[in-house]
Amino acid sequence: MELRQAVRAQRLPQQVNTMARAKRTKRALLSADPVYGNRLLARCINRVMLHGKKRTAEGQVYGALELIKEKGEDPMKVFELAIATAGPKMEVKARRVGGASYQVPQEVRGDRRVSLALRWIVSFANKRPNKEYKTFAAKLAAELMDAAKGQGETIKKRDTVHRMAEANRAFAHFKW
């Protein structure tokens, strides 16, 4: 009898730790890009990539950085400044309270801020006209430089998100 209780006591902590809600899953770290050794640039390459064609995406992103370098600026500084400038600090999330939906402003955490900035930069680069910019690399370079200067469509999108959060400040007490 005492032996069974001792065995149960030894097993109990293991069972508690293996429960589904006991641990948070760890995100796998993305390996750095091969040329600049930057994880953020690797995320950008993955965002640009279509249909699993990573080499093509790398060529486009590196081509954009090369175009920035030709204009006499440090490409990595421009890239990191563009991401930092384009990322929103506040956003709104829908929250249902008593049958009504409210747009509740929330602070954007770091990882999501970078994801939104990359998503907006790539999507607005894609929407630039082909008449003016012949390649996607030229479009991406122009969007990165505009975002770093605090202008362009990406910055307009960020400002729109900030305005929405500011307009709905009255519902901030619904934060969960």
C-alpha positions in Angstrom: 0.0 0.0 0.0 2.7 2.5 1.0 4.7 1.5 -2.1 1.7 2.4 -4.4 1.4 5.8 -2.8 5.1 6.4 -3.2 4.9 5.5 -6.9 1.8 7.7 -7.3 3.6 10.6 -5.6 6.5 10.2 -8.0 4.2 10.1 -11.1 2.0 13.0 -10.2 4.3 15.9 -11.0 5.1 14.4 -14.4 1.4 14.1 -15.2 0.8 17.7 -14.2 3.6 18.9 -16.5 2.4 17.0 -19.5 -1.1 18.6 -19.6 -2.0 20.5 -22.7 -2.2 23.9 -21.0 0.9 23.5 -18.8 3.4 24.8 -21.4 3.6 27.5 -24.0 5.0 26.4 -27.3 8.3 27.9 -28.3 8.6 29.5 -31.7 11.4 28.2 -33.9 14.0 30.9 -34.5 14.3 31.8 -38.1 17.9 31.4 -39.4 19.6 34.6 -40.6 19.8 35.4 -44.3 23.0 34.2 -46.0 24.3 37.6 -47.3 23.7 40.1 -44.5 23.2 37.7 -41.6 20.0 39.4 -40.5 16.9 37.6 -39.2 14.7 40.5 -40.0 15.8 40.4 -43.6 15.1 36.6 -43.7 11.5 37.4 -42.5 11.2 39.9 -45.3 12.4 37.4 -47.9 9.8 34.9 -46.6 7.1 37.5 -46.9 8.1 38.3 -50.5 8.3 34.6 -51.4 5.5 33.2 -53.6 4.8 29.5 -54.3 7.9 28.4 -52.3 10.4 30.1 -54.6 12.8 31.3 -52.1 15.8 32.0 -54.5 13.6 34.2 -56.6 12.4 36.1 -53.5 16.1 36.5 -52.3 17.0 37.9 -55.7 14.2 40.5 -55.5 15.0 41.6 -52.0 18.8 41.7 -52.5 18.2 43.5 -55.8 16.1 46.1 -53.9 18.9 46.5 -51.3 21.4 46.9 -54.2 19.3 49.7 -55.7 19.3 51.5 -52.3 23.1 51.1 -52.1 23.4 52.7 -55.6 21.5 55.7 -54.4 24.3 56.3 -51.8 22.6 55.0 -48.7 23.3 52.2 -46.3 20.7 49.5 -47.3 20.5 47.8 -43.9 20.0 51.1 -42.1 17.3 52.1 -44.5 15.6 48.6 -44.2 15.6 48.6 -40.4 14.5 52.3 -40.2 11.7 51.5 -42.6 10.5 48.6 -40.5 10.7 50.6 -37.3 8.9 53.6 -38.8 6.1 51.6 -40.5 5.2 49.4 -37.5 2.1 50.6 -35.7 2.2 51.2 -32.0 -1.6 51.0 -31.4 -4.4 49.1 -33.3 -8.0 48.3 -32.7 -9.5 44.8 -32.1 -13.2 44.0 -32.2 -14.7 43.0 -28.8 -18.2 41.9 -28.2 -19.8 43.2 -25.0 -23.5 42.7 -24.4 -24.5 42.0 -28.0 -22.6 45.1 -29.3 -19.2 45.0 -31.0 -16.7 47.7 -29.9 -13.4 48.6 -31.5 -11.1 48.4 -28.6 -7.7 50.1 -29.0 -4.7 47.9 -27.9 -0.9 48.3 -27.9 0.8 46.2 -30.6 3.5 43.9 -29.3 6.9 43.8 -30.9 6.6 40.7 -33.1 3.2 41.7 -34.5 4.4 45.2 -35.1 7.2 43.9 -37.3 4.9 41.5 -39.1 2.4 44.2 -39.9 5.2 46.5 -41.1 6.6 43.8 -43.4 3.1 42.9 -44.7 2.3 46.5 -45.5 5.6 47.3 -47.1 5.5 44.3 -49.4 1.8 44.7 -50.4 2.2 48.5 -51.2 5.4 47.8 -53.1 3.4 45.3 -55.2 0.7 47.9 -55.9 3.1 50.5 -57.3 2.7 51.1 -61.0 4.7 49.1 -63.6 5.1 52.1 -65.8 7.3 53.9 -63.3 9.1 50.9 -61.7 10.0 48.1 -64.1 10.9 45.4 -61.5 9.6 44.3 -58.1 13.0 45.1 -56.7 12.7 48.7 -57.8 9.2 48.9 -56.3 10.4 47.4 -53.0 13.4 49.7 -52.9 11.2 52.8 -53.5 8.7 51.7 -50.8 11.5 51.0 -48.3 13.1 54.4 -48.9 9.7 56.1 -48.6 8.9 54.3 -45.4 12.3 55.2 -43.9 11.6 58.9 -44.8 8.2 58.8 -43.2 6.1 59.0 -46.3 4.4 56.7 -48.8 1.4 54.3 -48.7 2.8 52.2 -45.8 3.0 55.3 -43.6 -0.5 56.3 -44.6 -1.8 52.9 -43.6 0.0 53.1 -40.2 -1.5 56.6 -39.6 -4.9 55.3 -40.5 -4.6 52.5 -37.9 -3.4 55.0 -35.3 -6.3 57.3 -36.0 -8.7 54.4 -35.6 -7.2 53.6 -32.2 -7.3 57.3 -31.2 -10.9 57.7 -32.2 -11.9 54.6 -30.2 -10.1 55.6 -27.0 -13.4 55.8 -25.2 -13.7 52.0 -25.4 -10.2 51.3 -23.9 -11.9 50.2 -20.6 -13.2 47.1 -22.5 -9.6 45.8 -22.7 -9.3 42.2 -21.7 
